[in-house]
Amino acid sequence: MSDLGSDADRRWLDAMWPFVRDHLPPAQGLVVDIGCGPLGGFVPALRAEGYDAEGVDPEAPEGPQYHRVDFERYPQERLAAAIVASTSLHHVADLDAVVDLIAARLDPGGVLVVIEWARERFDEATARWCFDRLSASEAGWLHRHRDDWLASGQLWRDYLRGWAEAEHLYTGQDILAGLGARFDTKLVLEGPYFFPDLDGVTAVDEQAAIDTGQIKANGISYIGRHIGSAV
């Protein structure tokens, strides 16, 4: 989503934490945060709420509750009561393999919380809306792609296609299809995604632009459980 360890990451975590917290089981059992990043993702907030939480990311902070490896190499010793994956699935090498592994590492009845990007909805109107609101003081991923797009001379749809192919980015539809094949889907929401990287823009502001048709909803919030598990 944004540059590692940036202020935008902090804004993202603060904004997404209520959704994560509200859909977790009671504070017992293991909660794994996939792709926690150098800030530790939701692990500090989870542990403050009494959860036994661990973060997994090659760029994770130091500490016994963190594992500096890809999720595929994470030495998980017991099944998790919940797994959280925030903007970590759209760029994995093999989506099906990772989702299979998530399912294998969850308790029966365990909760999966996914917050993701539907990159196929990042059309030119949405891109221009974002680019017009970029911070002049904090450069991030949107700054880079604005500059690269303008330098390319391409139509936005062609630039986006090349970017997605070069970085092997899965679509939101790919992600939801993979999750739906393996989990009992309880909730899927569409909403804001870019606001942490924009200057003075809140999630409410971005949602208003979505509601008025100025831009498309790029954010996906998903809750699932094992197929056949108890509700």
C-alpha positions in Angstrom: 0.0 0.0 0.0 2.6 2.5 1.1 6.3 2.8 1.8 7.4 0.6 4.6 7.3 2.3 8.0 5.9 5.5 6.8 3.4 7.8 8.5 0.8 6.5 5.9 1.3 3.0 7.4 0.5 4.4 10.8 -2.6 6.1 9.6 -3.7 2.9 7.8 -3.2 0.7 10.9 -5.1 3.2 13.1 -8.0 3.4 10.6 -8.2 -0.4 10.0 -7.8 -1.5 13.6 -11.5 -1.1 14.6 -12.6 -3.4 11.8 -10.0 -6.0 12.8 -10.8 -5.8 16.5 -14.6 -6.0 16.0 -14.4 -9.2 14.1 -11.9 -11.2 16.2 -12.9 -14.0 18.6 -12.4 -13.4 22.3 -8.9 -12.8 23.4 -7.7 -16.5 23.7 -5.7 -18.5 21.3 -3.1 -17.3 18.8 -3.7 -14.5 16.3 -1.3 -14.3 13.4 -0.8 -11.0 11.4 0.5 -11.8 8.0 2.7 -9.1 6.4 2.9 -7.0 9.6 5.8 -4.8 8.2 8.4 -2.9 10.2 5.8 -1.2 12.4 4.6 -4.6 13.6 1.2 -4.3 12.0 -1.7 -5.0 14.4 0.4 -7.0 16.8 1.0 -4.2 19.3 -2.7 -3.4 19.4 -3.6 -7.1 19.6 -1.3 -7.7 22.5 -2.5 -4.6 24.3 -6.0 -6.1 24.1 -4.8 -9.4 25.6 -4.3 -11.5 22.5 -1.4 -13.9 22.0 -0.3 -12.3 18.7 2.5 -12.9 16.4 3.6 -11.0 13.3 5.1 -12.5 10.1 7.0 -10.4 7.6 10.6 -10.4 6.2 10.7 -6.7 7.4 9.1 -7.4 10.8 10.5 -5.7 13.9 12.9 -7.5 16.2 11.3 -9.3 19.1 10.0 -12.8 20.2 6.5 -12.0 18.9 7.8 -11.4 15.3 9.1 -13.7 12.6 11.2 -12.3 9.8 10.2 -14.7 7.1 7.6 -15.1 4.5 4.3 -16.7 5.7 5.2 -19.9 3.7 8.3 -20.3 6.0 6.7 -19.2 9.3 7.3 -21.9 11.9 3.8 -21.8 13.4 3.7 -24.3 16.3 0.0 -24.4 16.9 -3.2 -23.6 15.0 -4.4 -20.0 15.1 -7.7 -18.8 16.5 -7.6 -16.0 13.9 -5.4 -14.8 11.0 -5.2 -11.3 9.8 -3.9 -10.4 6.3 -3.8 -6.7 5.5 -2.7 -5.7 2.0 -0.5 -8.8 1.9 -2.3 -11.1 -0.6 -2.4 -9.1 -3.8 1.3 -9.4 -4.3 2.1 -13.0 -3.1 3.9 -15.3 -5.5 1.1 -18.0 -5.5 -2.3 -16.9 -4.1 -3.8 -20.3 -4.1 -0.9 -21.8 -2.2 -0.9 -19.0 0.4 -4.7 -19.2 0.9 -4.4 -23.0 1.3 -1.8 -22.5 3.9 -3.9 -20.0 5.8 -6.7 -22.5 5.9 -4.4 -25.2 7.1 -3.1 -23.0 9.9 -6.5 -21.9 11.3 -8.4 -23.7 14.1 -11.7 -25.2 13.1 -14.1 -22.3 13.4 -11.1 -19.8 13.2 -11.6 -16.4 11.8 -9.9 -14.9 8.8 -9.7 -11.1 8.5 -8.6 -9.8 5.1 -8.2 -6.1 4.1 -7.2 -5.8 0.5 -6.9 -3.8 -2.7 -9.1 -4.3 -5.8 -6.5 -3.0 -8.2 -8.8 -3.6 -11.2 -10.9 -0.7 -9.9 -8.0 1.7 -10.0 -9.3 3.5 -13.1 -8.0 6.8 -14.5 -10.6 8.9 -12.7 -9.6 7.4 -9.4 -5.9 7.7 -10.1 -6.3 11.4 -11.0 -8.4 12.1 -7.9 -5.6 10.5 -5.8 -2.8 12.2 -7.6 -4.4 15.6 -7.2 -4.3 15.0 -3.4 -0.8 13.8 -2.8 1.3 15.2 0.0 4.1 17.5 -1.1 6.2 16.5 1.9 5.8 12.7 2.1 6.5 10.7 -1.0 5.2 7.1 -1.4 4.0 4.5 -3.8 1.3 6.8 -5.4 3.9 9.5 -6.0 6.1 7.0 -7.8 3.4 5.7 -10.0 2.1 9.2 -10.8 5.6 10.1 -11.9 6.3 6.9 -13.8 2.9 7.1 -15.6 3.5 10.7 -16.7 7.0 9.8 -17.9 5.7 6.8 -19.8 3.3 8.8 -22.1 0.9 5.8 -21.9 -2.8 5.7 -21.4 -3.5 5.0 -17.7 -5.1 1.6 -18.5 -2.0 0.5 -20.4 0.3 1.8 -17.6 -1.8 0.0 -15.0 -1.8 -3.3 -17.0 2.0 -3.2 -17.3 2.5 -2.4 -13.7 0.2 -5.3 -12.6 2.0 -7.7 -15.0 5.5 -6.6 -13.9 4.7 -7.0 -10.2 2.3 -10.0 -10.6 -0.5 -8.3 -8.8 -3.7 -10.2 -8.2 -7.0 -8.5 -8.6 -9.6 -8.2 -5.9 -11.8 -10.6 -7.8 -8.9 -13.1 -7.8 -8.5 -12.7 -4.0 -12.2 -13.0 -3.2 -12.6 -16.1 -5.5 -9.7 -17.8 -3.7 -11.1 -17.0 -0.3 -14.6 -18.0 -1.3 -13.5 -21.4 -2.4 -11.9 -22.2 0.9 -13.8 -20.2 3.6 -17.3 -19.6 4.6 -17.6 -15.9 3.7 -19.4 -13.9 6.4 -18.8 -10.4 5.2 -17.5 -8.5 2.2 -17.3 -4.7 2.2 -16.1 -2.3 -0.4 -14.7 1.1 0.6 -11.8 3.5 0.9 -8.2 2.5 0.3 -6.0 5.4 -0.6 -6.7 8.0 2.1 -3.6 7.3 4.3 -1.3 8.3 1.4 -3.3 11.5 0.6 -2.8 14.9 2.1 -5.5 15.8 4.6 -7.9 13.1 3.2 -9.8 10.9 5.6 -11.6 7.6 5.1 -14.8 9.6 5.3 -13.7 12.0 2.6 -12.8 9.1 0.3 -16.1 7.4 1.0 -17.9 10.6 0.0 -16.1 10.6 -3.3 -17.1 7.0 -3.8 -20.7 7.7 -2.9 -20.9 10.6 -5.4 -19.4 8.5 -8.2 -16.1 10.5 -8.5 -14.0 7.5 -7.9 -14.3 3.7 -7.5 -14.1 1.8 -4.2 -10.7 0.1 -4.2 -10.7 -1.3 -0.6 -12.0 -4.7 0.3 -12.7 -5.8 3.8 -13.4 -9.5 4.2 -14.4 -11.9 7.1 -14.4 -15.6 6.7 -14.4 -18.9 8.6 -13.6 -22.5 7.6 -16.2 -24.1 5.4 -18.3 -26.3 7.5 -17.2 -24.8 10.8 -19.6 -23.7 13.5 -20.8 -20.1 13.3 
